[in-house]
Amino acid sequence: MAKSYEILRSLPATGPMYIPISNGITYISDFSEGFIVKFFKSGGDEWVGNFKLGLKQFSAVFELDKSNVLIIAGGAGYVMSAEQEVPLSFLNINYCNGFQTPDGRVILHNDIEITVIEPDGSFWISGRISIDGLTITTVEHNIIKGQYSDHNRNWGWFDFTLNIDTKETTGIQYNLDESPMQKKFWWKIW
């Protein structure tokens, strides 16, 4: 089966005008070149999408199912169909890295949480794992192993696991309610 997309190095100099794809947040930089993907419709037509970049350097395309792909453009996630020139849905704008598992799931992470996207396009987000940094080291038997940064108490990197089937974690000591960043009332001195 032929792919429904092709990653381009730059905007084409000839042919139909590209279609700007944005995540809904508008900046002046929206009018510059982003992550460029050419799509091939089932009827033989093609179109080029200029995807607005997110806040990171990570860009990739993952096939979700027969008709949908996940575009990561500079950390910003867009679920797309080659047949439609608008996103089916938006994800976060700050993904640092990601990969696809043998069963078709896409695992993405930013600095604080992990997103798991199922082949049908549905997804779930782990919730906050870290204050400001995490990395995935391995995935075996649907268990994500990684490290998270904890500068709140211990100033270091600590191991954690996340079962992507049961959504259970181990090794995570971070708790937003215990964080010194929790909200304080202005009239309380201590």
C-alpha positions in Angstrom: 0.0 0.0 0.0 1.4 3.4 -1.0 1.9 6.0 1.7 -0.6 8.8 1.8 2.1 11.4 2.6 5.6 12.6 1.9 7.8 14.8 4.0 9.2 17.7 1.9 12.4 19.6 2.7 10.8 23.0 1.8 7.8 24.5 0.3 7.4 23.7 -3.4 8.3 26.5 -5.8 5.6 25.5 -8.3 2.2 24.0 -8.2 -0.9 24.8 -6.2 -0.5 27.0 -3.1 0.3 25.2 0.1 -2.3 25.1 2.9 -1.2 26.6 6.3 -2.1 24.4 9.2 -2.1 26.0 12.6 -3.0 24.9 16.1 -5.3 27.9 16.6 -2.7 30.1 18.4 -1.8 32.9 16.0 1.6 34.6 16.0 3.4 36.6 13.3 5.6 33.6 12.7 2.6 31.6 11.4 3.4 33.1 8.0 6.8 31.4 7.8 7.8 28.0 6.6 7.1 25.2 9.1 7.1 21.4 8.8 6.1 20.6 5.2 4.1 17.5 4.3 2.6 16.5 0.9 -0.6 14.5 1.1 -2.0 12.1 -1.6 -5.8 11.8 -1.7 -7.3 8.5 -2.7 -8.7 10.1 -6.0 -5.2 11.0 -7.1 -5.2 14.7 -6.1 -2.4 16.0 -3.8 -2.0 18.9 -1.5 0.8 20.4 0.6 0.4 21.3 4.3 2.7 23.9 5.9 2.4 22.9 9.6 3.0 25.6 12.3 5.9 24.6 14.5 5.5 24.1 18.2 8.0 24.9 21.0 10.5 22.1 20.5 12.8 20.7 17.8 11.1 17.3 17.4 9.3 16.7 14.0 8.0 13.4 12.7 5.1 11.6 11.0 3.5 8.4 12.4 0.9 6.3 10.6 -2.1 5.7 12.9 -4.4 3.6 10.8 -5.3 3.2 7.1 -6.4 6.8 6.7 -4.9 8.9 9.5 -1.5 10.1 10.4 0.0 12.0 13.3 2.2 14.9 12.3 4.6 16.3 15.0 5.8 19.7 13.8 8.4 21.2 16.1 6.7 19.5 19.0 3.1 20.4 18.0 0.8 17.4 17.3 -1.8 17.3 14.5 -4.0 14.2 13.7 -4.6 14.4 9.9 -6.3 12.6 7.1 -4.9 12.9 3.5 -8.5 13.4 2.4 -9.1 16.6 4.6 -7.1 19.8 4.5 -7.8 20.6 8.1 -6.7 18.8 11.3 -8.9 16.1 12.8 -7.5 17.1 16.2 -4.7 19.0 17.9 -2.4 17.7 20.6 0.1 19.5 22.7 2.7 22.0 21.3 5.8 20.8 23.3 6.6 17.2 22.6 10.3 16.5 22.9 10.4 13.0 21.5 8.4 10.0 20.4 8.3 6.6 18.7 5.8 4.0 17.5 5.5 0.6 19.2 5.1 -2.7 17.3 1.4 -2.7 18.1 0.9 0.7 16.4 0.7 2.9 19.4 2.6 6.2 19.4 4.4 7.2 22.6 5.2 10.9 22.9 6.6 12.8 25.8 7.3 16.4 26.8 9.1 17.6 29.9 6.4 16.6 32.4 4.1 13.9 31.0 3.6 11.1 28.5 0.9 10.8 25.8 -0.1 7.5 24.4 -2.0 7.5 21.1 -3.8 4.4 20.1 -3.9 3.3 16.4 -7.6 4.5 16.2 -6.5 8.0 17.1 -7.8 8.0 20.7 -5.2 9.0 23.3 -4.6 9.4 27.0 -2.1 11.5 28.9 -0.3 10.1 31.9 -0.7 13.2 34.2 2.3 15.0 35.6 5.3 12.8 36.1 8.0 15.4 36.6 8.4 19.1 37.4 10.6 19.9 34.5 12.2 16.9 32.7 11.7 13.3 31.8 13.2 10.9 29.4 12.1 7.4 28.2 14.9 4.8 28.1 13.1 1.6 27.0 9.7 0.1 26.3 9.3 -3.6 26.9 6.1 -5.6 27.1 4.1 -2.3 27.2 6.1 -1.1 30.2 7.8 2.3 29.7 11.0 2.7 31.7 12.5 6.2 32.1 13.8 8.8 34.3 12.3 12.0 35.7 13.9 15.1 37.1 13.2 16.2 40.6 14.9 19.4 41.6 12.2 20.0 44.2 13.6 17.7 46.9 16.7 15.8 45.7 18.2 17.5 42.7 18.6 14.5 40.5 17.2 12.0 38.0 15.1 9.1 39.3 13.8 5.9 37.6 10.1 5.4 37.0 7.9 2.9 35.0 4.5 3.4 33.4 2.4 0.5 32.2 0.6 1.7 29.1 -2.1 -1.0 29.4 -3.1 -0.4 33.0 -1.8 3.2 33.2 -0.1 2.5 36.6 3.2 4.1 37.5 6.0 3.1 39.9 8.9 5.1 41.3 7.3 8.5 41.0 7.6 10.6 44.1 6.4 13.9 42.6 3.1 15.2 44.1 1.8 18.6 43.0 0.0 19.0 46.3 3.3 18.7 48.2 5.2 21.0 45.9 6.5 24.4 47.2 5.0 25.9 44.1 1.5 25.3 45.4 -0.8 28.3 45.6 -0.5 30.5 48.6 -3.0 33.0 49.7 -1.7 36.6 49.6 -2.7 37.4 53.1 -0.8 34.5 54.7 2.8 35.2 55.5 3.9 31.6 56.2 
